[in-house]
Amino acid sequence: SDNDHRTITRVTCTAPVNIAVIKYWGKRDEDLILPINSSLSVTLHQDQLKTTTTIACSRSFREDRIWLNGKEVDISHPRLQSCLREIRRLARKRRNTDNPTSEVTSVSYKVHICSENNFPTAAGLASSASGYACLVYTLSQLFGVEGELSAVARQGSGSACRSLYGGFVQWKLGERSDGKDSIAEQVESESYWPEVRVLILVVSAEQKSVGSTSGMHTSVETSHLLKYRADVVVPGRMEQMIGAIRQRNFAVFGELTMKDSNQFHATCLDTYPPIFYLNDISRKIISLVHRYNQHYGETRVAYTFDAGPNAVIYTLQEHLPEFVQVVCHFFPPEVNGAEFLRGLPVNLTPLSEELKSEINMEPTAKGIHYIISTKAGPGPCVVEDPNLHLLDADGLPKKSA
């Protein structure tokens, strides 16, 4: 019937951002996105950072289309196509083995995809992990595909495979050339170590650095340190890090996190020509963290930096109020408190003069734009409320930029 022709199925899901504490840098296979080393990350809470994706499909759609943050973009992007092709292949495979007449969306129908982030991507916060995880998870819900999805998300963006799980997640290097065993696995859930807190210090970046894809490629080609890191250092570090998480040992967790971040940036410097992701503010944050820890004679706070100048800070709830105050003192904001500190509320405490003088740094005004306060959170989920679909009943974006 003509009515059937216009039937539109819509599914909406959300997926989280993750921040690696043992870094992924370097591919052994560029097409399948297979890494040269395993990695480990913490999935952040979706209340602060998430991607929301609605996918609609209908017999009446002429072609696949996608809108990102309100703008239509080119659907022919190879990594996007990999994910679409792979999910459709799994859906067909499942359709053939299950009941072929089961009431599931037809794989042959075209899809309309609409995706948006609740955080500014211009701030240099990577959105590819949450974006591809959300795309793959939503497609799997739409087409009734179950099972291991991390290998599909990985083909969109390497780190996306880790965003398919909450809490503490490892991405296993794998051995196979087809990548079937290069998958993500949850180490512990977000509720296992609830005291862990995360601060994202958004540094005033002048411009975007070298993108990760090209940066990694150059590092693999030219850095001798990178090969040593992948073969010798990371395997042991992965074991130690998993142990630290299971024992809830923050001192070990924090120290490994900082050392691994430093080594990742050392491999960038060892790349030829060298890549610099950290700037003066980044280096001042590193110095501040070490001086703060030195004051207490223990590792209370840890930093990690991805392919950009923003710092991600890990600490425990009990140390959070004071450390936020320390950041506000040494990086005085140009905006008021509410705009400067976003996310989970923090009860601020006054700083002792002793702490200030022992840290002994010149304050840097306007060095940090704002802080996002968050914690570990769950993996992707389905949004049940139909009012929250990003696509309307015709399968077009409800709002556009």
C-alpha positions as CSV (number, residue, x, y, z in Angstrom):
1,S,0.0,0.0,0.0
2,D,1.0,3.6,-0.5
3,N,0.9,4.1,3.3
4,D,3.4,1.4,3.8
5,H,5.7,3.1,1.3
6,R,5.9,6.1,3.7
7,T,6.5,4.2,6.9
8,I,9.5,5.5,8.7
9,T,11.4,3.7,11.5
10,R,13.4,5.8,13.8
11,V,15.9,4.8,16.5
12,T,17.9,7.2,18.8
13,C,20.9,6.3,20.9
14,T,23.6,8.1,22.8
15,A,27.3,7.1,23.3
16,P,30.1,8.3,25.5
17,V,33.6,9.9,25.0
18,N,36.6,8.0,26.3
19,I,40.0,9.2,27.4
20,A,42.9,6.8,27.1
21,V,45.3,6.4,30.0
22,I,47.5,3.9,28.0
23,K,47.6,5.6,24.6
24,Y,46.8,4.2,21.2
25,W,49.2,5.7,18.6
26,G,50.1,3.9,15.4
27,K,48.3,1.5,13.1
28,R,49.7,-1.8,11.7
29,D,46.8,-1.8,9.1
30,E,45.4,1.6,8.0
31,D,42.3,0.2,6.2
32,L,41.1,-2.1,9.0
33,I,42.4,0.3,11.7
34,L,44.5,-2.2,13.6
35,P,46.8,-0.8,16.3
36,I,50.4,-1.5,16.9
37,N,49.7,-1.7,20.6
38,S,46.9,-2.3,23.1
39,S,45.3,0.6,24.9
40,L,43.2,1.3,27.9
41,S,40.7,4.1,28.6
42,V,38.1,5.5,31.0
43,T,34.7,6.1,29.6
44,L,33.4,9.5,30.7
45,H,29.8,10.2,31.9
46,Q,27.3,11.0,29.2
47,D,25.6,13.8,31.3
48,Q,28.7,15.9,30.5
49,L,30.0,14.5,27.1
50,K,28.0,12.4,24.6
51,T,27.0,12.0,21.0
52,T,23.3,11.6,20.3
53,T,22.4,9.9,17.0
54,T,19.0,9.3,15.3
55,I,18.8,7.0,12.4
56,A,15.6,6.7,10.3
57,C,15.0,4.3,7.5
58,S,12.3,3.9,5.0
59,R,11.5,2.3,1.6
60,S,10.8,5.8,0.3
61,F,14.4,7.1,1.0
62,R,16.3,7.5,-2.2
63,E,19.8,7.6,-0.8
64,D,21.8,7.4,2.5
65,R,22.2,10.8,4.0
66,I,24.0,12.2,7.1
67,W,23.8,15.4,9.1
68,L,26.4,16.3,11.8
69,N,25.7,19.0,14.3
70,G,23.1,20.5,12.0
71,K,25.0,20.4,8.7
72,E,24.6,17.8,6.0
73,V,28.0,16.2,5.2
74,D,29.3,13.9,2.5
75,I,28.1,10.3,3.2
76,S,30.8,8.9,0.9
77,H,33.5,9.2,3.6
78,P,35.4,5.8,3.5
79,R,35.2,5.2,7.2
80,L,31.5,6.0,7.3
81,Q,31.0,3.6,4.4
82,S,33.0,0.9,6.2
83,C,30.6,1.0,9.2
84,L,27.4,1.1,7.1
85,R,28.6,-1.7,4.9
86,E,29.8,-3.9,7.8
87,I,26.5,-3.5,9.8
88,R,24.4,-4.2,6.8
89,R,26.6,-7.3,6.1
90,L,26.1,-8.6,9.7
91,A,22.3,-7.8,9.4
92,R,22.0,-9.8,6.2
93,K,24.0,-12.7,7.7
94,R,21.7,-12.7,10.7
95,R,18.6,-12.4,8.5
96,N,19.6,-15.5,6.5
97,T,20.3,-17.6,9.6
98,D,17.2,-16.4,11.6
99,N,13.6,-16.3,10.5
100,P,13.8,-14.5,7.1
101,T,10.3,-13.0,7.4
102,S,11.0,-11.6,10.9
103,E,9.7,-8.0,11.5
104,V,13.0,-6.2,11.4
105,T,13.9,-3.2,9.3
106,S,14.9,-4.1,5.7
107,V,18.6,-4.0,5.2
108,S,18.1,-2.8,1.7
109,Y,16.4,0.4,2.8
110,K,18.4,3.7,2.7
111,V,19.1,5.5,6.0
112,H,19.0,9.1,7.2
113,I,21.5,9.7,10.0
114,C,21.5,12.8,12.3
115,S,24.1,13.2,14.9
116,E,25.0,15.9,17.4
117,N,27.4,16.4,20.4
118,N,26.5,18.1,23.7
119,F,30.1,19.4,23.8
120,P,31.9,21.8,21.5
121,T,34.1,19.9,19.1
122,A,35.9,23.2,18.3
123,A,37.3,23.0,21.8
124,G,39.6,20.3,20.6
125,L,37.6,17.5,22.4
126,A,37.8,14.5,20.1
127,S,34.3,13.5,18.9
128,S,35.2,10.6,16.6
129,A,35.2,8.0,19.4
130,S,31.7,8.8,20.6
131,G,30.5,9.6,17.1
132,Y,31.4,6.3,15.5
133,A,30.4,4.3,18.6
134,C,27.0,6.0,18.5
135,L,26.6,5.4,14.7
136,V,27.4,1.7,15.0
137,Y,25.3,1.2,18.1
138,T,22.3,2.9,16.6
139,L,22.6,1.1,13.3
140,S,22.8,-2.2,15.2
141,Q,19.6,-1.4,17.1
142,L,17.9,-0.4,13.9
143,F,18.8,-3.5,12.0
144,G,18.6,-6.0,14.9
145,V,22.3,-6.8,14.9
146,E,23.7,-8.3,18.1
147,G,27.1,-9.4,19.3
148,E,30.6,-7.9,19.1
149,L,30.2,-4.4,17.6
150,S,33.6,-3.0,18.7
151,A,35.3,-4.4,15.6
152,V,32.8,-2.5,13.5
153,A,33.2,0.8,15.4
154,R,37.0,0.4,15.2
155,Q,36.8,0.6,11.4
156,G,35.2,4.1,11.8
157,S,37.7,5.4,14.4
158,G,40.2,3.3,16.4
159,S,39.3,4.7,19.8
160,A,35.6,4.4,19.0
161,C,35.7,0.7,19.8
162,R,36.4,1.6,23.5
163,S,33.3,3.8,23.6
164,L,31.1,0.8,23.2
165,Y,31.6,0.0,26.9
166,G,31.3,1.9,30.2
167,G,33.9,2.2,33.0
168,F,37.5,1.0,32.4
169,V,38.0,-0.5,28.9
170,Q,40.9,-2.2,27.1
171,W,41.3,-2.4,23.4
172,K,43.2,-5.6,22.7
173,L,45.9,-5.4,20.0
174,G,44.9,-8.7,18.5
175,E,47.1,-11.0,16.4
176,R,44.9,-11.8,13.3
177,S,45.5,-10.0,10.0
178,D,41.7,-9.7,9.5
179,G,41.3,-7.8,12.8
180,K,38.6,-10.1,14.2
181,D,40.5,-10.3,17.6
182,S,41.3,-6.6,17.7
183,I,38.4,-5.7,20.0
184,A,37.5,-3.8,23.1
185,E,36.6,-5.4,26.4
186,Q,35.4,-3.9,29.7
187,V,38.0,-4.3,32.5
188,E,35.7,-3.0,35.2
189,S,32.4,-1.1,35.2
190,E,31.9,2.5,36.1
191,S,30.5,1.5,39.5
192,Y,33.7,-0.5,40.4
193,W,35.7,2.5,41.5
194,P,33.2,5.3,42.0
195,E,35.6,7.8,43.8
196,V,37.5,8.5,40.5
197,R,36.8,12.0,39.2
198,V,37.8,13.5,35.9
199,L,38.5,17.2,35.0
200,I,38.9,18.3,31.4
201,L,41.0,21.5,31.3
202,V,40.1,23.2,28.0
203,V,43.3,25.0,27.1
204,S,43.1,28.1,24.9
205,A,44.4,26.5,21.7
206,E,45.7,28.8,18.9
207,Q,44.8,26.4,16.1
208,K,44.2,22.7,15.4
209,S,47.4,20.6,15.5
210,V,48.3,17.8,13.2
211,G,45.3,15.4,12.9
212,S,45.7,12.0,14.6
213,T,45.4,10.0,11.4
214,S,48.3,11.7,9.6
215,G,50.3,12.1,12.9
216,M,50.2,8.4,13.6
217,H,51.2,7.5,10.1
218,T,54.3,9.7,10.2
219,S,55.2,8.4,13.7
220,V,54.9,4.8,12.5
221,E,57.1,5.6,9.5
222,T,59.8,7.6,11.3
223,S,59.9,7.1,15.1
224,H,62.2,4.5,16.5
225,L,60.9,5.1,20.0
226,L,57.4,4.3,18.9
227,K,58.3,0.7,18.0
228,Y,60.1,0.3,21.3
229,R,57.1,1.6,23.1
230,A,54.7,-0.7,21.3
231,D,56.8,-3.9,21.6
232,V,58.5,-3.4,25.0
233,V,56.8,-0.9,27.2
234,V,53.0,-1.1,26.6
235,P,52.4,-4.8,27.2
236,G,53.8,-4.6,30.7
237,R,52.0,-1.3,31.3
238,M,48.7,-2.8,30.3
239,E,49.1,-5.5,32.9
240,Q,50.1,-3.0,35.6
241,M,47.3,-0.7,34.8
242,I,44.6,-3.4,34.9
243,G,46.0,-4.5,38.2
244,A,45.9,-0.9,39.6
245,I,42.3,-0.5,38.5
246,R,41.3,-3.9,40.0
247,Q,43.0,-3.0,43.3
248,R,41.7,0.6,43.1
249,N,45.3,1.8,43.7
250,F,45.2,5.4,42.6
251,A,48.9,6.1,43.2
252,V,49.9,3.4,40.6
253,F,47.0,4.3,38.3
254,G,48.0,8.0,38.3
255,E,51.8,7.4,37.9
256,L,51.3,5.0,35.0
257,T,48.8,7.5,33.4
258,M,51.3,10.4,33.5
259,K,54.3,8.3,32.3
260,D,52.3,6.9,29.4
261,S,51.1,10.4,28.4
262,N,54.7,11.7,28.6
263,Q,55.9,8.8,26.5
264,F,53.3,9.3,23.8
265,H,54.3,12.9,23.5
266,A,58.0,11.8,23.4
267,T,57.2,9.6,20.4
268,C,55.6,12.6,18.8
269,L,58.8,14.6,19.4
270,D,60.7,11.5,18.0
271,T,58.6,11.6,14.9
272,Y,60.3,13.3,11.9
273,P,59.5,16.1,11.4
274,P,58.5,16.4,15.1
275,I,54.9,16.9,16.2
276,F,54.1,19.2,19.1
277,Y,50.7,18.7,20.7
278,L,51.5,20.3,24.0
279,N,51.8,24.1,24.3
280,D,53.1,26.4,27.1
281,I,49.9,26.1,29.1
282,S,50.0,22.3,28.8
283,R,53.5,22.2,30.2
284,K,52.5,24.6,33.1
285,I,49.7,22.2,34.0
286,I,52.1,19.3,34.0
287,S,54.4,21.2,36.3
288,L,51.5,22.2,38.6
289,V,50.4,18.6,39.0
290,H,53.9,17.4,39.9
291,R,54.3,20.3,42.4
292,Y,51.0,19.6,44.0
293,N,51.7,15.9,44.3
294,Q,55.2,16.7,45.7
295,H,53.7,18.9,48.4
296,Y,51.7,15.9,49.7
297,G,54.4,13.3,49.0
298,E,51.9,11.1,47.1
299,T,50.2,10.9,43.7
300,R,46.8,12.5,44.3
301,V,46.3,13.9,40.9
302,A,47.3,12.7,37.4
303,Y,47.3,14.3,33.9
304,T,47.0,12.9,30.5
305,F,47.1,14.7,27.1
306,D,45.8,13.4,23.8
307,A,46.6,14.8,20.3
308,G,46.1,18.4,21.5
309,P,46.9,20.8,24.3
310,N,43.9,20.0,26.6
311,A,44.7,18.3,29.9
312,V,42.5,15.6,31.3
313,I,43.0,15.2,35.0
314,Y,42.2,12.1,37.1
315,T,41.9,12.3,40.8
316,L,39.7,11.0,43.7
317,Q,36.6,12.7,45.0
318,E,38.3,13.7,48.3
319,H,41.1,15.7,46.6
320,L,38.9,17.3,43.9
321,P,37.7,20.5,45.6
322,E,41.2,21.6,46.6
323,F,42.7,20.7,43.3
324,V,40.0,22.7,41.4
325,Q,40.8,25.6,43.6
326,V,44.5,25.2,42.8
327,V,43.7,25.3,39.1
328,C,41.5,28.4,39.6
329,H,44.3,30.1,41.5
330,F,47.2,29.5,39.1
331,F,45.0,29.9,36.0
332,P,42.7,32.7,36.9
333,P,39.6,32.6,34.6
334,E,38.4,35.6,32.6
335,V,34.8,34.5,33.0
336,N,32.6,34.0,36.0
337,G,32.5,30.8,38.0
338,A,29.5,29.1,36.4
339,E,30.9,29.5,32.9
340,F,34.4,28.5,34.0
341,L,33.5,25.3,35.9
342,R,31.0,23.2,34.0
343,G,29.5,19.7,34.7
344,L,29.4,18.0,38.1
345,P,29.4,20.6,40.9
346,V,32.4,21.0,43.1
347,N,32.4,22.4,46.6
348,L,35.3,24.8,46.7
349,T,37.6,25.1,49.7
350,P,40.0,27.9,50.5
351,L,43.7,27.2,49.8
352,S,46.4,27.3,52.4
353,E,49.1,30.0,51.9
354,E,51.6,27.2,52.5
355,L,50.3,25.2,49.6
356,K,50.3,28.2,47.3
357,S,53.9,29.2,48.2
358,E,55.2,25.7,48.0
359,I,53.7,25.3,44.5
360,N,55.5,28.5,43.7
361,M,54.3,29.3,40.2
362,E,53.4,32.6,38.6
363,P,49.7,32.6,37.9
364,T,48.8,32.5,34.1
365,A,45.6,34.5,33.3
366,K,43.3,33.2,30.6
367,G,45.4,30.1,30.1
368,I,42.4,27.8,30.6
369,H,39.1,28.6,28.9
370,Y,37.0,26.4,31.1
371,I,36.9,23.2,33.1
372,I,34.5,20.3,32.6
373,S,34.0,18.3,35.8
374,T,32.9,14.7,35.2
375,K,33.4,11.0,36.2
376,A,33.4,7.5,34.7
377,G,30.1,6.5,33.1
378,P,28.2,3.8,31.2
379,G,28.4,2.7,27.6
380,P,25.9,3.5,24.8
381,C,22.1,3.4,25.5
382,V,18.8,3.6,23.6
383,V,16.8,6.8,24.1
384,E,13.2,5.7,24.6
385,D,11.4,9.1,24.5
386,P,10.2,9.6,20.8
387,N,10.2,13.4,21.4
388,L,14.0,13.2,21.6
389,H,14.5,12.0,18.0
390,L,16.7,14.3,16.1
391,L,14.9,13.5,12.8
392,D,11.2,14.3,12.3
393,A,8.4,12.0,11.1
394,D,9.6,12.5,7.5
395,G,13.2,11.6,8.4
396,L,14.6,15.1,8.1
397,P,16.5,17.1,10.8
398,K,14.2,18.8,13.3
399,K,16.7,21.7,13.6
400,S,19.5,22.7,11.3
401,A,22.4,25.1,11.8
